[in-house]
């Protein structure tokens, strides 16, 4: 059994952003040399997410609208977490909703995704450096 580990770094220009990272994960699989196994990809920050869905702009806007209804950024005073002089309680909640990680099968050296599936990094408190862990195990 072989293992591979890599950190991907992101610095978004906006507070909230969805970044398609599928091509970066494909490069990791290629770099690992693993033909059959599993790829784990997880956000290593509590205000970011990794998830799988369709790469469709309207859907991304629907996510943004839905998440903002569930956990609106403002007013900051609505959150006890923000009493600690931070203003990102909504980002913690959004991350919980969207999830921390994904696991994708690798078959014949390729990500085994469905027809429309893509992997995304979801940023909910951006404009600073954050990282994502890629861990691949297999043969």
C-alpha positions as a printed Julia matrix, in Angstrom:
139×3 Matrix{Float64}:
   0.0    0.0     0.0
   1.24   3.48   -0.91
   0.31   6.81    0.65
   0.51  10.36   -0.63
  -0.02  13.64    1.23
  -0.17  17.18   -0.08
  -1.47  20.52    1.16
  -3.24  22.89   -1.21
  -3.3   26.57   -0.22
  -6.02  29.07   -1.06
  -6.39  32.81   -0.62
  -9.77  33.96   -1.9
 -10.45  37.54   -2.9
 -13.91  37.54   -1.33
 -15.26  36.54    2.07
 -17.38  33.77    0.52
 -16.37  31.89   -2.58
 -16.64  28.46   -4.21
 -13.54  27.2    -6.02
 -13.59  24.13   -8.29
 -10.56  22.07   -7.18
 -11.23  18.93   -9.22
  -8.3   19.57  -11.58
  -5.95  20.03   -8.6
  -7.06  16.71   -7.14
  -6.59  15.01  -10.51
  -3.0   16.31  -10.53
  -2.5   14.91   -7.03
  -3.7   11.48   -8.17
  -1.32  11.61  -11.12
   1.55  12.75   -8.89
   0.85   9.98   -6.37
   1.11   7.19   -8.94
  -1.73   5.39   -7.16
  -4.04   3.55   -9.58
  -6.65   2.13   -7.21
  -7.48   3.57   -3.82
  -9.15   6.43   -2.01
  -8.58  10.17   -1.95
  -9.53  12.12    1.16
  -9.75  15.88    0.76
 -10.56  18.02    3.78
 -10.53  21.68    4.72
  -8.11  22.32    7.56
  -9.88  25.47    8.72
 -13.13  25.6    10.66
 -14.65  28.26    8.37
 -14.07  26.44    5.07
 -15.54  23.35    3.44
 -14.89  20.72    0.78
 -17.93  19.26   -0.99
 -19.05  17.6    -4.22
 -21.7   19.01   -6.5
 -22.37  20.36   -9.99
 -20.25  23.19  -11.43
 -23.13  25.44  -12.43
 -23.08  29.17  -11.67
 -26.8   29.4   -10.91
 -26.51  26.55   -8.43
 -23.6   28.27   -6.71
 -25.73  31.4    -6.32
 -28.54  29.22   -4.94
 -26.07  27.82   -2.35
 -25.04  31.36   -1.42
 -28.65  32.51   -1.05
 -29.69  29.41    0.92
 -26.7   29.53    3.26
 -27.21  33.24    3.88
 -30.84  32.56    4.88
 -29.78  29.78    7.26
 -26.82  31.65    8.78
 -26.82  35.32    7.77
 -23.53  37.16    8.16
 -25.15  40.27    9.67
 -26.13  41.59   12.09
 -23.05  40.35   13.91
 -24.81  40.91   17.23
 -27.09  37.9    16.62
 -24.26  35.47   17.45
 -22.72  34.84   20.89
 -19.46  33.73   19.18
 -19.07  37.25   17.89
 -18.98  38.52   21.5
 -15.32  37.38   21.44
 -14.49  40.2    19.0
 -14.75  37.99   15.93
 -17.35  38.45   13.21
 -17.35  35.0    11.63
 -19.91  32.94   13.53
 -21.94  32.59   10.34
 -18.9   31.07    8.59
 -18.61  28.37   11.27
 -22.28  27.48   10.79
 -22.01  27.46    6.98
 -19.04  25.09    7.18
 -21.04  22.74    9.39
 -23.84  22.68    6.83
 -21.6   22.15    3.78
 -19.28  19.63    5.4
 -15.6   19.22    6.15
 -14.38  16.65    3.62
 -15.01  14.31    0.74
 -13.71  10.85   -0.04
 -13.44   9.91   -3.72
 -12.57   6.49   -5.12
  -9.64   6.21   -7.52
 -10.02   3.65  -10.28
  -7.44   3.07  -13.0
  -5.57   6.19  -11.9
  -8.6    8.51  -12.24
 -11.06  10.08   -9.83
 -14.21   7.96   -9.91
 -16.77  10.8    -9.99
 -20.29  10.75  -11.39
 -21.16  12.48  -14.69
 -21.66  15.98  -13.28
 -19.75  15.69  -10.02
 -16.97  18.16   -9.29
 -15.08  18.84   -6.05
 -15.23  22.32   -4.53
 -13.46  24.28   -1.86
 -16.05  26.42   -0.1
 -14.74  29.52    1.64
 -16.96  31.31    4.16
 -14.49  33.66    5.88
 -11.85  34.31    3.25
  -9.3   36.84    2.15
  -6.53  35.07    4.05
  -4.39  31.97    3.55
  -6.07  28.64    4.26
  -5.17  25.07    3.42
  -6.77  21.85    2.31
  -5.29  18.41    2.97
  -5.18  15.79    0.22
  -4.41  12.26    1.45
  -4.37   9.35   -0.98
  -4.0    5.68   -0.05
  -3.96   2.7    -2.36
  -1.83   0.76   -4.82
